[in-house]
């Protein structure tokens, strides 16, 4: 037996060992484990990726309740601005006259282009353009007011000359401002809106839909100043040198906000009334409680009948009685369990979870117990796996919504320390090699002595 034979024998033994087999089939990327199973931990990054839900919504897939309220107004739309969930609609995409709810889009452009303490001058044209019978705040030509004051006059008593002042200030002219309004409405996704003035003074070519006004109101409510103004019970236009009296005090025309009215709604947070003989009575309203935020639009109410207030209150109350924003899936509850292959005994049992709770607007009858999870996860998982590593996806279907998010590992899963085992094999082979070599050398020396 010579050295060449011994080397071949050692190489052949290594090839047949678990070390050789593992190296050929799996690679040798085991640097993430320590020297013993009890202490080994993979190199991990505990910072979880930002959890996100992918959401799609099809109103046609949601259940239509049997007890929807009957309303008198010609068109209506009620939805959650955060999710877009629709709770009620009636002729919501039909062309209607908006009357003074037009002023919401005027307010939006002013908020986007001006600061509250900026000032604007009341022109003679802004005062003279208001037809007889339309509401004003008794602004006088030559007066200068802050944008804040003009917005208050625009939204609380619905002053039409204030709308002209703001349009001239932002757009340079009423016509240019109307073009800006139409362009902005298209950007918001309005489907059938065309304005020719900033205040809703009737014009056959001035129209929109209930759905369009929902989109405009949703955009307006992103501004704190807007939300502050539309909840005011009254507004006072401050005196000026041109009009020194302090008697320009005007109440809010939205009776949902007024405790003394028969339509008071404690959760109401605005927004804007409107009326012309051609448009009928209109109201864009908002309401918010600790669970759910809503915007409602009603158009075409019968003049003098209070239908815009009664319909709005009934619709908002209906939604609050039957829907809530609630927990539908708890991230602490594992959605799957896997025994991971090639993992250590202490880490091979793995729970798979989602990284964030599912909270959503849903009917009262939908609870975590009756929202099934559709889990998309491989049946076989192999180590190593890091904590928070994305392994699959989960999908929930809830009343027209489809929510999807990632499924991740709850903890680290460590690969078995094959290298430690193989190190022992190599060491044993080395011992055998030394022993064989020692025997061989002894036998060689004996043969030499015999020849002598």
Backbone torsions as a table, in degrees:
resi	resn	phi	psi	omega
1	UNK	NA	116.5	179.6
2	UNK	-105.6	-179.8	-176.1
3	UNK	-63.3	-36.3	-178.5
4	UNK	-63.6	-39.5	178.9
5	UNK	-67.6	-40.8	180.0
6	UNK	-64.7	-40.3	179.1
7	UNK	-63.9	-43.0	178.1
8	UNK	-61.8	-40.8	178.9
9	UNK	-62.5	-43.5	180.0
10	UNK	-63.9	-44.3	179.8
11	UNK	-63.5	-40.5	179.2
12	UNK	-64.5	-40.3	178.1
13	UNK	-64.4	-40.5	179.3
14	UNK	-65.1	-38.6	-179.7
15	UNK	-63.5	-35.1	-179.6
16	UNK	-82.9	-12.3	-177.2
17	UNK	-75.2	163.0	174.7
18	UNK	-56.9	-31.4	-179.8
19	UNK	-61.4	-48.2	-178.2
20	UNK	-66.0	-45.1	-180.0
21	UNK	-61.3	-43.6	-178.8
22	UNK	-66.2	-40.2	-178.9
23	UNK	-63.6	-37.5	-178.8
24	UNK	-72.5	-34.5	-172.5
25	UNK	-95.7	-31.7	-171.3
26	UNK	-118.9	-14.5	-173.2
27	UNK	89.7	-180.0	-174.3
28	UNK	-125.2	37.5	-177.6
29	UNK	-87.2	57.5	-177.7
30	UNK	-104.9	20.6	-178.2
31	UNK	-69.5	-9.8	-178.3
32	UNK	-81.5	-6.4	-178.7
33	UNK	-108.7	154.3	-179.5
34	UNK	-91.4	-166.0	-169.4
35	UNK	-80.1	-15.3	-177.6
36	UNK	-142.6	153.1	-177.6
37	UNK	-60.7	-35.5	-175.5
38	UNK	-67.7	-25.4	-173.6
39	UNK	-117.4	-5.3	-172.9
40	UNK	-73.9	140.5	179.7
41	UNK	-144.2	130.6	179.6
42	UNK	-71.7	156.4	174.8
43	UNK	-69.6	114.8	-174.5
44	UNK	-124.7	158.9	171.5
45	UNK	-118.7	104.6	-174.0
46	UNK	-72.8	-9.0	-179.8
47	UNK	-72.6	107.8	-177.5
48	UNK	-73.9	146.8	173.0
49	UNK	-63.5	153.4	-179.9
50	UNK	-63.0	118.2	-177.7
51	UNK	-70.3	140.2	-179.7
52	UNK	-139.5	147.1	172.6
53	UNK	-104.3	131.8	168.7
54	UNK	-92.2	123.7	-172.1
55	UNK	-122.5	131.1	169.6
56	UNK	-123.4	150.2	-174.7
57	UNK	-139.0	129.7	174.8
58	UNK	-131.2	102.2	-178.1
59	UNK	-55.3	-26.3	-179.3
60	UNK	-68.5	-18.7	-178.4
61	UNK	-90.8	-7.1	-179.6
62	UNK	-86.9	155.3	-177.8
63	UNK	-72.3	135.2	175.7
64	UNK	-91.6	115.7	-178.7
65	UNK	-61.7	153.5	179.7
66	UNK	-81.3	-16.2	-172.2
67	UNK	-114.1	35.5	177.4
68	UNK	-59.1	138.6	-178.4
69	UNK	-70.5	147.9	173.5
70	UNK	-88.9	133.0	-180.0
71	UNK	-123.1	157.9	-176.0
72	UNK	-93.1	-28.3	-178.3
73	UNK	-63.8	154.2	-173.4
74	UNK	-72.8	-29.9	-178.4
75	UNK	-142.3	148.9	180.0
76	UNK	-157.2	154.3	177.5
77	UNK	-155.5	127.5	178.5
78	UNK	-131.4	126.8	-177.3
79	UNK	-153.3	163.5	174.1
80	UNK	-89.2	117.0	-176.1
81	UNK	-66.5	-25.0	-178.2
82	UNK	-72.4	-48.3	-176.2
83	UNK	-99.1	-20.1	-175.0
84	UNK	84.8	2.8	-177.9
85	UNK	-61.7	130.0	-179.3
86	UNK	-97.3	127.5	179.6
87	UNK	-102.5	-26.9	-177.6
88	UNK	-159.1	140.3	170.8
89	UNK	-151.9	144.4	177.3
90	UNK	-145.2	116.6	-178.6
91	UNK	48.3	35.9	-171.7
92	UNK	-68.5	-17.8	-177.9
93	UNK	-113.0	14.9	176.9
94	UNK	-86.7	142.6	178.2
95	UNK	-66.1	128.2	-179.5
96	UNK	-136.7	163.0	171.8
97	UNK	-89.1	130.7	-173.6
98	UNK	-91.2	-13.1	-175.0
99	UNK	52.2	-137.6	-172.8
100	UNK	-76.8	-4.3	171.4
101	UNK	-66.0	-13.1	169.7
102	UNK	-50.8	-35.8	-173.2
103	UNK	-63.7	-14.7	175.1
104	UNK	-64.9	-42.5	178.8
105	UNK	-69.4	-35.7	174.1
106	UNK	-60.2	-46.9	179.5
107	UNK	-60.9	-39.7	-179.4
108	UNK	-60.9	-48.0	180.0
109	UNK	-63.6	-37.5	177.8
110	UNK	-64.3	-44.2	179.3
111	UNK	-63.1	-32.3	-179.0
112	UNK	-80.1	-19.8	-174.2
113	UNK	-116.2	-9.9	-173.9
114	UNK	-130.7	163.0	171.3
115	UNK	-102.6	153.6	-175.4
116	UNK	-60.1	-33.1	-176.1
117	UNK	-92.0	-1.8	173.4
118	UNK	-63.0	151.3	-178.0
119	UNK	-115.3	154.8	176.7
120	UNK	-138.7	146.3	-177.9
121	UNK	-98.6	137.8	178.6
122	UNK	-78.9	118.6	180.0
123	UNK	-89.4	159.5	176.6
124	UNK	-64.2	-35.2	179.7
125	UNK	-65.5	-37.5	179.5
126	UNK	-63.1	-36.1	-179.8
127	UNK	-76.3	-42.6	-172.9
128	UNK	-75.6	-19.0	-176.6
129	UNK	-77.3	-11.4	-177.8
130	UNK	-79.5	119.9	-179.8
131	UNK	-66.8	157.0	177.2
132	UNK	-60.9	138.7	178.9
133	UNK	95.3	-13.8	177.7
134	UNK	-89.2	150.0	-173.5
135	UNK	-70.5	141.8	172.1
136	UNK	-135.8	169.6	173.8
137	UNK	-109.2	19.8	176.6
138	UNK	59.3	37.0	175.1
139	UNK	-72.7	146.3	-175.5
140	UNK	-112.9	140.9	177.6
141	UNK	-56.7	135.1	179.7
142	UNK	96.9	-17.2	178.0
143	UNK	-70.4	151.8	173.9
144	UNK	-120.1	129.2	179.8
145	UNK	-132.3	157.0	176.2
146	UNK	-72.8	159.2	175.5
147	UNK	-60.3	-37.3	178.1
148	UNK	-58.0	-48.2	-179.5
149	UNK	-63.8	-41.7	-178.9
150	UNK	-67.2	-36.8	175.4
151	UNK	-65.9	-38.5	177.2
152	UNK	-63.0	-43.2	178.4
153	UNK	-66.2	-34.7	179.7
154	UNK	-66.6	-43.1	-168.6
155	UNK	-97.2	-24.4	-177.3
156	UNK	-91.1	-66.2	176.2
157	UNK	-84.7	-5.4	179.2
158	UNK	69.4	46.6	-175.9
159	UNK	-69.9	121.8	-175.6
160	UNK	-76.1	-33.7	177.9
161	UNK	-68.5	-29.4	176.0
162	UNK	-62.3	-36.3	177.8
163	UNK	-64.4	-41.9	178.5
164	UNK	-65.8	-40.7	178.2
165	UNK	-59.1	-47.7	-178.4
166	UNK	-66.4	-38.3	179.0
167	UNK	-63.4	-44.6	178.0
168	UNK	-64.4	-37.9	-178.1
169	UNK	-67.5	-41.7	-176.4
170	UNK	-85.1	-44.9	-173.2
171	UNK	-98.2	-14.0	-176.4
172	UNK	90.8	-29.9	176.1
173	UNK	-156.3	161.8	179.6
174	UNK	-63.9	-39.8	-178.0
175	UNK	-66.4	-42.9	179.2
176	UNK	-66.0	-37.1	179.3
177	UNK	-66.9	-38.8	177.7
178	UNK	-61.2	-39.2	176.9
179	UNK	-63.9	-39.5	176.6
180	UNK	-62.4	-40.2	178.7
181	UNK	-60.9	-45.5	-177.9
182	UNK	-67.1	-37.1	177.6
183	UNK	-66.6	-43.2	-179.9
184	UNK	-66.4	-39.2	178.8
185	UNK	-60.8	-40.4	177.9
186	UNK	-63.0	-38.5	178.1
187	UNK	-64.5	-32.6	179.1
188	UNK	-75.7	-13.8	-178.3
189	UNK	99.0	9.7	178.5
190	UNK	-61.9	137.7	-170.0
191	UNK	-98.5	-23.6	-172.8
192	UNK	-153.4	51.6	-178.1
193	UNK	-113.8	131.5	173.6
194	UNK	-146.3	117.1	-178.5
195	UNK	-112.3	144.1	175.2
196	UNK	-117.6	-5.0	177.1
197	UNK	-148.8	169.4	-174.6
198	UNK	-92.9	4.2	-171.3
199	UNK	-133.1	-11.0	178.4
200	UNK	93.1	7.8	171.0
201	UNK	-52.9	130.9	-165.8
202	UNK	-60.4	134.6	172.5
203	UNK	-151.4	134.4	-177.9
204	UNK	-60.6	-20.6	-179.3
205	UNK	-97.8	15.8	-179.0
206	UNK	-116.9	107.8	-171.9
207	UNK	-155.8	169.8	174.4
208	UNK	-167.8	-169.0	175.9
209	UNK	-122.2	167.0	176.1
210	UNK	-62.1	-38.1	178.0
211	UNK	-64.3	-39.8	177.5
212	UNK	-59.4	-44.4	-179.1
213	UNK	-66.4	-32.4	173.7
214	UNK	-59.5	-45.4	-179.7
215	UNK	-63.8	-40.2	179.2
216	UNK	-65.8	-46.5	179.8
217	UNK	-61.6	-39.9	177.7
218	UNK	-58.3	-43.4	178.9
219	UNK	-67.6	-38.9	179.8
220	UNK	-62.6	-37.9	-173.1
221	UNK	-73.2	0.1	172.8
222	UNK	-77.8	-9.5	-176.5
223	UNK	-104.9	124.0	-179.6
224	UNK	-60.6	-39.0	-179.2
225	UNK	-62.4	-41.3	177.5
226	UNK	-60.9	-49.1	-179.5
227	UNK	-62.1	-35.1	177.2
228	UNK	-65.6	-45.1	-175.1
229	UNK	-67.4	-46.3	-171.2
230	UNK	-71.7	-7.4	174.4
231	UNK	-98.3	-3.8	-178.8
232	UNK	-67.3	138.0	179.1
233	UNK	-77.2	-26.4	178.5
234	UNK	-159.8	167.6	178.4
235	UNK	-137.5	146.6	175.4
236	UNK	-118.7	120.8	174.2
237	UNK	-79.4	120.9	-174.4
238	UNK	-66.0	151.4	178.1
239	UNK	-68.3	156.9	176.9
240	UNK	-134.8	178.3	177.2
241	UNK	-64.0	-32.2	-179.1
242	UNK	-78.8	-34.2	178.3
243	UNK	-132.0	88.2	-172.6
244	UNK	-77.3	-14.0	-177.9
245	UNK	-71.7	151.5	-178.9
246	UNK	-109.1	45.3	-173.3
247	UNK	-113.6	11.1	179.0
248	UNK	-90.1	76.3	-177.6
249	UNK	-115.1	125.6	-172.7
250	UNK	-131.8	132.8	178.8
251	UNK	-80.3	158.3	173.0
252	UNK	-69.7	136.9	-178.2
253	UNK	-87.4	-3.0	179.7
254	UNK	-86.5	103.1	-174.6
255	UNK	-72.9	-12.3	174.1
256	UNK	-65.9	-21.1	-178.9
257	UNK	-91.1	-11.8	-169.9
258	UNK	-101.8	113.4	-178.9
259	UNK	-57.6	-25.9	-178.0
260	UNK	-79.9	-10.2	-178.0
261	UNK	-87.4	164.3	177.6
262	UNK	-81.5	1.1	-177.7
263	UNK	-116.0	12.9	-175.0
264	UNK	-57.6	134.4	176.4
265	UNK	-128.6	114.4	-171.1
266	UNK	-62.5	-28.1	-179.1
267	UNK	-86.8	-1.4	-176.5
268	UNK	-67.3	137.3	179.0
269	UNK	-124.4	21.6	179.2
270	UNK	135.8	-171.6	26.0
271	UNK	-137.0	-60.1	-170.5
272	UNK	-154.4	134.0	174.9
273	UNK	-93.6	168.7	173.9
274	UNK	-161.3	149.9	176.7
275	UNK	-161.7	132.0	160.5
276	UNK	-142.2	158.5	177.7
277	UNK	-56.5	-35.4	-178.4
278	UNK	-76.1	-36.3	-177.2
279	UNK	-84.1	-25.7	-170.3
280	UNK	76.5	-169.9	-179.6
281	UNK	-84.7	134.9	-175.7
282	UNK	-130.5	153.3	176.6
283	UNK	-156.0	126.7	166.1
284	UNK	-104.0	119.0	-175.7
285	UNK	-122.5	156.8	173.4
286	UNK	-134.3	153.4	178.6
287	UNK	-149.2	150.9	-178.6
288	UNK	-151.1	132.1	168.3
289	UNK	-122.6	-170.5	-174.0
290	UNK	-68.2	-14.1	-176.5
291	UNK	-109.9	-33.0	-166.3
292	UNK	-146.0	135.3	178.6
293	UNK	-109.1	137.7	-175.3
294	UNK	-137.4	150.4	167.3
295	UNK	-127.5	131.8	176.5
296	UNK	-123.1	148.3	177.2
297	UNK	-131.9	128.3	171.1
298	UNK	-128.9	137.1	-177.9
299	UNK	-133.5	148.6	173.1
300	UNK	79.4	33.7	174.8
301	UNK	-74.3	153.1	179.6
302	UNK	-66.5	128.9	-178.9
303	UNK	-56.9	131.0	175.3
304	UNK	79.4	-1.6	-175.9
305	UNK	-96.2	-7.6	-180.0
306	UNK	71.4	17.4	-175.8
307	UNK	-65.5	-32.4	-179.3
308	UNK	-63.6	-33.7	179.8
309	UNK	-81.0	-44.1	-179.5
310	UNK	-66.8	-41.8	178.4
311	UNK	-63.8	-44.5	-178.8
312	UNK	-63.2	-45.1	179.7
313	UNK	-62.9	-43.7	179.8
314	UNK	-62.8	-41.4	-178.8
315	UNK	-67.1	-46.1	-178.8
316	UNK	-65.6	-42.1	178.7
317	UNK	-64.5	-39.4	178.2
318	UNK	-57.5	-47.3	-178.6
319	UNK	-64.4	-45.3	-178.1
320	UNK	-65.0	-29.7	179.2
321	UNK	-73.8	-24.6	-169.9
322	UNK	-118.1	-11.3	-177.3
323	UNK	-132.0	158.1	175.4
324	UNK	-156.7	158.0	172.7
325	UNK	-91.9	111.5	-171.1
326	UNK	-141.2	166.3	176.2
327	UNK	-73.3	123.0	179.9
328	UNK	-112.6	-18.7	176.4
329	UNK	-151.3	130.2	-173.7
330	UNK	-98.8	124.7	-177.6
331	UNK	-67.1	-17.6	-179.7
332	UNK	-80.3	-10.0	-179.6
333	UNK	-94.0	115.5	179.9
334	UNK	-60.2	139.4	-179.5
335	UNK	-99.6	-11.4	177.6
336	UNK	-160.8	158.3	177.1
337	UNK	-133.0	134.7	178.6
338	UNK	-134.0	143.9	168.1
339	UNK	-95.8	112.0	-170.5
340	UNK	-81.5	131.7	-179.7
341	UNK	-74.2	149.6	177.0
342	UNK	61.3	25.6	179.5
343	UNK	-106.1	160.3	175.8
344	UNK	-69.1	157.0	-177.4
345	UNK	-60.3	-36.0	-176.3
346	UNK	-73.8	-19.2	-175.4
347	UNK	-121.0	-0.3	-173.3
348	UNK	-71.4	-23.3	177.8
349	UNK	-84.8	112.2	-172.2
350	UNK	-121.2	128.3	169.9
351	UNK	-93.7	140.5	179.9
352	UNK	-112.4	129.0	-173.9
353	UNK	-131.3	168.8	166.8
354	UNK	-98.1	156.8	-171.7
355	UNK	-90.0	-7.9	-178.4
356	UNK	-145.4	148.9	176.6
357	UNK	-65.9	155.2	169.6
358	UNK	-100.5	111.2	174.9
359	UNK	-117.0	131.0	-173.9
360	UNK	-155.6	160.3	174.4
361	UNK	-77.1	127.2	-177.6
362	UNK	-152.5	155.7	173.9
363	UNK	-60.9	156.7	-176.3
364	UNK	-59.2	-29.3	-176.5
365	UNK	-75.6	-12.3	178.4
366	UNK	-91.5	122.2	-178.1
367	UNK	-132.2	170.7	176.8
368	UNK	-56.5	-25.2	-177.4
369	UNK	-75.2	-21.0	-177.8
370	UNK	-122.7	25.5	172.3
371	UNK	-110.0	98.6	-176.5
372	UNK	-70.8	143.4	176.3
373	UNK	-98.5	131.5	173.9
374	UNK	-101.9	108.0	-173.4
375	UNK	-97.0	128.0	176.1
376	UNK	-113.9	99.5	-172.0
377	UNK	-148.0	134.9	177.4
378	UNK	-59.4	141.7	178.0
379	UNK	-67.9	-30.6	-177.0
380	UNK	-116.0	125.0	176.3
381	UNK	-119.3	145.2	-179.0
382	UNK	-121.1	143.4	175.3
383	UNK	-74.9	155.6	1.4
384	UNK	-85.2	154.3	175.7
385	UNK	-133.3	135.6	178.7
386	UNK	-90.3	150.2	170.8
387	UNK	-57.5	135.8	-179.8
388	UNK	73.1	6.7	175.7
389	UNK	-68.5	134.1	-179.9
390	UNK	-72.3	125.8	-177.0
391	UNK	-116.9	-20.9	-177.9
392	UNK	-175.9	-158.8	-179.0
393	UNK	-139.3	158.3	174.1
394	UNK	-130.8	144.3	-178.2
395	UNK	-129.7	135.9	174.7
396	UNK	-121.5	140.4	174.3
397	UNK	-114.0	120.3	-173.7
398	UNK	-134.3	100.6	169.9
399	UNK	48.6	54.9	177.5
400	UNK	97.0	-16.9	179.2
401	UNK	-101.0	145.4	171.0
402	UNK	-121.2	117.5	-178.3
403	UNK	-109.3	130.8	179.4
404	UNK	-132.5	137.3	175.6
405	UNK	-148.0	171.2	-178.0
406	UNK	-78.0	149.1	168.7
407	UNK	-103.5	136.9	-174.4
408	UNK	-130.8	164.5	178.3
409	UNK	-75.9	136.3	-180.0
410	UNK	-73.7	-29.2	-177.5
411	UNK	-149.9	173.9	176.0
412	UNK	-68.8	143.6	171.6
413	UNK	-121.6	122.1	-172.3
414	UNK	-100.4	136.3	176.4
415	UNK	-71.4	145.0	177.4
416	UNK	-55.8	140.4	-176.7
417	UNK	-78.7	70.2	-178.6
418	UNK	-57.8	-35.4	-176.1
419	UNK	-64.0	-33.2	179.1
420	UNK	-68.2	-42.9	177.5
421	UNK	-62.7	-44.3	-178.8
422	UNK	-67.6	-30.8	175.5
423	UNK	-61.2	-39.7	177.4
424	UNK	-65.8	-39.0	177.5
425	UNK	-61.9	-45.6	179.8
426	UNK	-61.8	-42.2	179.4
427	UNK	-62.3	-41.5	178.9
428	UNK	-64.1	-40.7	178.3
429	UNK	-64.0	-37.7	178.4
430	UNK	-64.3	-41.8	177.8
431	UNK	-62.2	-43.4	178.0
432	UNK	-61.6	-42.3	179.6
433	UNK	-60.0	-46.2	-179.7
434	UNK	-62.3	-42.5	-179.1
435	UNK	-64.1	-43.7	179.4
436	UNK	-63.4	-41.9	-179.5
437	UNK	-65.2	-39.5	179.4
438	UNK	-62.6	-44.7	178.1
439	UNK	-62.4	-42.9	-178.7
440	UNK	-61.3	-44.6	-179.2
441	UNK	-65.1	-39.3	178.2
442	UNK	-61.9	-44.6	179.7
443	UNK	-64.2	-35.5	-180.0
444	UNK	-65.9	-41.4	179.4
445	UNK	-65.8	-38.3	179.1
446	UNK	-62.4	-40.9	-179.5
447	UNK	-65.1	-35.2	179.1
448	UNK	-67.2	-39.5	-179.9
449	UNK	-66.0	-38.4	-179.9
450	UNK	-63.7	-35.6	-179.5
451	UNK	-67.6	-28.8	-179.5
452	UNK	-74.0	NA	NA
